[in-house]
């Protein structure tokens, strides 16, 4: 395989830039609410949390958008998995499972269900570190939604095989030099 990745799934930059801008705007709004003396204490507390936490989330999303880092990249020995906050390398034999997960929100009586996010979940057991679970949001990767199921199937097939199959050089079959030709064979023989 060498240094050329067989599988390279990147983050869609436009899906990261807009949330980064939104985080900054919510942080500014939260700071404004936190400074309002006439606001209730709970609103001021929530505003202060927004003002303190959301700039870091916005920075992480903007940094991933600017870096062009891959969400899932196959290497010679496994997968390089990158979330918005960290990257890790997992060998094929360390992977315990690959599955899809849907984050749902339900109403009080369970009548209304809404899907909030779809994730590819990689579970691995790293020696010396223990269990590792990496979730990559499918909505942020640069791939049409119709291909997400095919990507999941491809990842599971690669995991079962221990990686992408090695490319095989084409073989060329040529007759030995000076091979006798059959007399009367083919169109000329008629």
Residue pairs with C-beta under 8 A, 6 or more apart in sequence:
1 74
1 75
1 76
1 163
1 164
1 166
2 76
5 70
5 73
5 74
5 75
6 74
6 163
6 164
7 72
7 73
7 74
7 154
7 155
7 158
7 164
8 70
8 72
8 73
8 74
9 70
9 71
9 72
9 73
9 141
9 142
9 143
9 151
10 68
10 69
10 70
10 71
10 141
10 142
11 64
11 65
11 69
11 70
11 71
11 140
11 141
11 142
12 140
12 141
12 142
12 143
13 65
13 68
13 142
15 139
15 140
15 142
16 61
16 62
16 64
16 65
16 84
16 140
17 61
17 62
17 65
19 57
19 58
19 61
20 58
20 59
20 61
20 62
20 65
21 58
22 58
23 54
23 55
23 57
23 58
23 61
24 54
24 55
24 58
26 50
26 54
27 50
27 51
27 53
27 54
27 55
27 58
28 51
29 47
29 50
30 46
30 47
30 48
30 49
30 50
30 51
30 54
31 47
31 48
31 50
31 51
32 47
33 39
33 43
33 44
33 46
33 47
33 50
34 44
34 45
34 47
34 48
34 51
36 43
36 44
36 47
39 47
57 84
60 84
60 85
61 84
64 82
64 84
69 82
69 87
70 80
70 82
71 81
71 82
71 83
71 136
71 140
71 141
72 79
72 80
72 81
72 82
72 120
72 136
72 141
72 155
73 79
73 80
73 82
74 80
74 158
74 163
74 164
75 89
76 163
77 91
77 92
77 163
78 89
78 90
78 91
78 92
78 94
78 95
78 163
79 89
79 90
79 92
79 95
79 122
80 87
80 88
80 89
81 87
81 88
81 89
81 90
81 122
81 134
81 136
82 88
82 136
83 134
83 135
83 136
88 132
88 134
90 122
90 124
90 126
90 132
90 134
92 158
92 159
92 162
92 163
93 162
94 124
94 125
94 126
94 127
95 122
95 123
95 124
95 159
96 123
96 124
96 125
96 131
97 121
97 122
97 123
98 120
98 121
98 122
98 123
98 152
98 155
98 156
98 159
99 120
99 121
99 123
100 118
100 119
100 120
100 121
100 138
100 148
100 152
101 118
101 119
101 120
101 121
101 135
102 115
102 117
102 118
102 119
103 115
103 116
103 117
103 118
103 119
104 113
104 114
104 115
104 116
105 113
105 114
105 116
106 112
106 113
106 114
107 113
117 137
117 138
117 139
118 137
118 138
118 139
118 148
119 135
119 136
119 137
119 138
120 135
120 136
120 138
120 151
120 152
120 155
121 133
121 134
121 135
122 132
122 133
122 134
122 135
122 136
123 131
123 132
123 133
124 131
124 132
124 133
124 134
125 131
125 132
126 132
138 145
138 148
143 151
158 164
183 189
